[in-house]
Amino acid sequence: MGKILVLAEHDKGHVKKVTLNALAFARQLAAKSGSSIDIAVLGHQVGGVAAALQGYGAGAVHVADHADLQHALASTWGKVLADIARGIGATVVVGAATTMGKDVLPRTAVRLAAGMASDVVGLSDKGYQRPMWAGNLMAEVVIDSPVQVISVRASAFDAADAAGGQSPVQAFAAEPGLASAGVRFVKFEGTQSSRPDLAEASIVVSGGRGLKPEKGGFAVLEPLADVLGAAIGASRAAVDDGYAPNDYQVGQTGKVVAPQLYVAVAISGAVQHLAGMKNSKVIVAINTREDEPIFKVADYGLVGDAFTVVPELAQKLKAMRG
């Protein structure tokens, strides 16, 4: 029986939802292969993160707590994750295909001489499924190396539920300094916002190129996002035209999201954008043109001018909520 090691992502002492998405994939793989699951927590002063993950049914939660792991540098995290995997005899290492995962996991694969499948959305008879060409083609990836590394598209899997019990926490004596030569953390410039994180939000309100600044721009989305408690996203076209910042971008070259509700405002529905949100549970489209591609994937559609109907919708929702 093999062992699957899941990399936990966390922020400010809290487990990120993408970790639970990756864990859900690991459970599917474990059920198919008869493997067990362990979890790896890397960082500094991460006891609370480890404790939060004890109830998810893992065989053990391995904690590498070291000052040099405070920031998720690919060189140090990649080495330590590989060390943990090697130490417990893991045959598969799993993590989310996030910015961090895409940085750390390939380096882990190199250290383990492992084959890697990236952006996986499911299992196939012989291997793993991953989308290509903006989701128009599904590839089957077969890995024949003894150890495998898998990055998972979080939006393709529901977050794993707690399984009960208390997994044992095992401290791992990390030696990250051996991989940190020539690399140092300088600073992190993150976007400060009172809104939910776009990749983690259960509701997303996104705008497209139709929200021209001279008409009011993305400000028209603010009241609707406020009443829904939503994150705000944007199409690449809107970002390229300077209507919204880069961290708002949803799509093939932006963030891939799968909220409970996705409201697409003045977005045509180019295939590159659909690749980033088509797994949303409910999709609402608002556009002036009823023949736009977005309406083909929408559960609900409203044909109208965003600068008229969006404020009205926000007002009605606010009134309904009392």
DAHUHU-V862047 format. One record per backbone hydrogen bond with DSSP energy under -0.5 kcal/mol. NH is the residue of the N-H (numbers start at 1). CO is the residue of the C=O. E is the energy in kcal/mol with one decimal. If there is no record, write none. Layout:
nh = {NH:NH}
co = {CO:CO}
e = {E:E}
This chain:
nh = {4:5:6:6:7:7:8:11:14:16:19:20:20:21:22:23:24:25:26:27:28:29:30:31:32:33:34:35:36:38:39:40:41:42:43:50:51:52:53:53:54:56:57:59:61:62:62:63:63:64:64:65:66:66:69:70:73:77:78:79:80:81:82:83:84:85:86:87:88:89:90:91:92:93:94:95:97:98:102:103:103:104:105:107:108:109:110:111:112:113:113:114:115:117:120:121:122:124:128:129:130:131:132:136:136:137:139:139:141:141:142:148:149:150:151:152:153:154:156:157:160:163:164:167:168:170:170:171:172:174:178:179:180:183:190:192:193:200:201:204:205:206:206:207:208:210:211:212:215:216:216:217:219:220:221:222:222:223:225:226:227:228:229:230:231:233:234:235:239:240:241:242:243:244:248:249:250:251:252:254:255:257:257:260:261:262:263:264:264:265:265:266:266:273:274:275:276:277:278:280:281:282:284:285:286:287:290:292:294:295:296:297:297:298:299:300:302:304:304:308:309:310:311:312:313:314:315:316:317:318:319:320:321:322}
co = {36:92:4:38:5:94:40:14:11:9:16:16:17:17:18:19:20:21:22:23:24:25:26:27:28:29:30:30:2:4:60:6:62:40:64:46:47:48:49:50:51:53:54:37:168:39:60:61:170:41:62:63:43:64:66:67:71:73:74:75:76:77:78:79:80:81:82:83:84:85:85:3:3:148:5:150:152:96:98:99:100:100:101:103:104:105:106:107:108:109:110:109:147:149:151:129:129:127:141:122:139:119:137:132:133:132:130:137:128:139:140:91:115:93:117:95:120:152:153:154:20:55:55:54:59:61:168:169:63:172:175:176:177:180:188:190:191:197:197:261:231:204:263:233:265:266:208:210:212:212:213:212:216:217:218:218:219:219:221:222:223:224:225:225:203:205:248:207:235:236:237:239:238:238:245:246:234:255:272:251:249:255:276:202:202:282:204:262:284:206:263:264:286:270:270:271:273:274:274:277:259:260:262:300:264:302:288:289:268:292:293:293:294:294:283:283:285:287:302:305:305:306:306:308:309:310:311:312:313:314:315:316:317:319}
e = {-3.1:-2.9:-0.5:-2.5:-0.5:-2.9:-2.7:-2.5:-1.6:-2.5:-1.6:-0.8:-0.7:-1.8:-2.4:-2.1:-1.8:-1.7:-2.2:-2.1:-1.7:-2.5:-2.8:-2.3:-1.7:-2.6:-2.2:-0.8:-1.9:-3.1:-2.2:-3.0:-3.1:-0.5:-1.7:-2.2:-2.4:-1.9:-1.0:-0.7:-1.0:-1.3:-0.5:-3.7:-2.8:-3.2:-0.6:-0.5:-2.6:-2.7:-0.6:-0.8:-2.5:-0.7:-2.0:-1.4:-2.6:-2.7:-2.1:-1.3:-2.5:-2.7:-1.8:-2.4:-2.5:-2.5:-2.7:-2.4:-1.9:-0.7:-2.5:-2.4:-1.6:-2.5:-3.2:-2.0:-3.3:-1.8:-2.9:-0.8:-0.7:-2.8:-2.1:-0.5:-1.8:-2.5:-2.0:-2.0:-1.7:-0.5:-1.1:-2.8:-1.3:-2.0:-2.9:-3.0:-1.1:-2.3:-2.4:-3.1:-2.0:-0.6:-3.0:-0.6:-1.9:-2.0:-2.9:-0.6:-3.5:-0.6:-0.5:-2.6:-2.3:-3.2:-2.2:-2.6:-2.4:-0.9:-2.0:-1.8:-1.4:-2.0:-1.7:-2.8:-0.6:-2.7:-0.5:-0.5:-3.1:-1.6:-1.0:-2.3:-1.0:-2.2:-0.9:-0.5:-0.5:-1.1:-1.7:-2.4:-2.8:-0.6:-3.2:-1.7:-1.4:-1.4:-1.9:-1.7:-1.7:-0.6:-1.1:-2.1:-1.1:-1.5:-1.8:-0.6:-0.8:-0.6:-2.8:-2.6:-2.2:-1.7:-1.2:-2.4:-2.4:-2.1:-1.9:-2.0:-1.9:-3.4:-1.7:-1.6:-2.6:-0.8:-1.8:-1.8:-2.8:-1.8:-2.5:-1.3:-2.7:-0.6:-3.3:-1.5:-1.7:-2.7:-2.9:-0.6:-3.2:-3.0:-0.7:-0.5:-3.1:-1.0:-2.4:-1.8:-1.6:-1.3:-2.1:-1.9:-2.5:-0.9:-2.9:-2.6:-2.8:-1.9:-0.6:-1.2:-2.4:-1.5:-1.7:-0.6:-1.0:-0.9:-2.2:-2.0:-2.7:-1.6:-0.7:-1.9:-2.8:-1.9:-0.5:-1.1:-2.7:-2.5:-2.3:-2.3:-2.4:-2.3:-2.3:-2.1:-1.7:-1.2}
